[in-house]
Amino acid sequence: MGKLIYEEESYRIMGACFEVYRIRGRGFLEAVYQECLEMEFADRGIPFVSQQRLPIFYKGRTLGQFYKADFVCYGKIIVEVKAVARLIDEHRAQAINYLRATDMKLGLLVNFCAPEKLEYQRLVV
């Protein structure tokens, strides 16, 4: 079995997510978790851009439309924050589209409002 892509970086990102979940728990709006993660990433020295606009291309030309990722960490990992009862296919598709549109390889989909625990998925394209 091969090594996980960006293993150390994604481990650090998920550590920050688990800390936010430990302190805040479930039940808040996505914007609350977004702001908490901004603080936690900064405290841990994780490089990030919040609400980064990601251009979309068609036949080599940039479209006027764009994606807005919740976070791009380390300049190469997309982190999508959710506050929903459970992750569904549309959430995964959104993150995968972000990856394909940007040629990034790893997305972390993190849901802070699942009933039992922090829910997350690694998406690799």
FENWOBEL-V306265 format. One record per backbone hydrogen bond with DSSP energy under -1.0 kcal/mol. NH is the residue of the N-H (numbers start at 0). CO is the residue of the C=O. If there is no record, write none. Layout:
# FENWOBEL-V306265
nh=NH co=CO
nh=NH co=CO
This chain:
# FENWOBEL-V306265
nh=6 co=3
nh=9 co=5
nh=10 co=6
nh=11 co=7
nh=12 co=8
nh=13 co=9
nh=14 co=10
nh=15 co=11
nh=16 co=12
nh=17 co=13
nh=18 co=14
nh=19 co=15
nh=20 co=16
nh=21 co=17
nh=22 co=18
nh=23 co=19
nh=24 co=20
nh=32 co=28
nh=33 co=29
nh=34 co=30
nh=35 co=31
nh=36 co=32
nh=37 co=33
nh=38 co=34
nh=39 co=35
nh=40 co=36
nh=41 co=37
nh=42 co=38
nh=43 co=39
nh=44 co=41
nh=45 co=40
nh=48 co=71
nh=50 co=69
nh=53 co=66
nh=57 co=60
nh=60 co=57
nh=62 co=55
nh=66 co=53
nh=68 co=51
nh=70 co=78
nh=71 co=48
nh=72 co=76
nh=73 co=46
nh=75 co=72
nh=76 co=72
nh=77 co=105
nh=78 co=70
nh=79 co=107
nh=81 co=109
nh=91 co=87
nh=92 co=88
nh=93 co=89
nh=94 co=90
nh=95 co=91
nh=96 co=92
nh=97 co=93
nh=98 co=94
nh=99 co=95
nh=100 co=96
nh=101 co=97
nh=102 co=98
nh=103 co=98
nh=106 co=122
nh=107 co=77
nh=108 co=120
nh=109 co=79
nh=110 co=118
nh=111 co=81
nh=118 co=110
nh=120 co=108
nh=122 co=106
nh=124 co=104
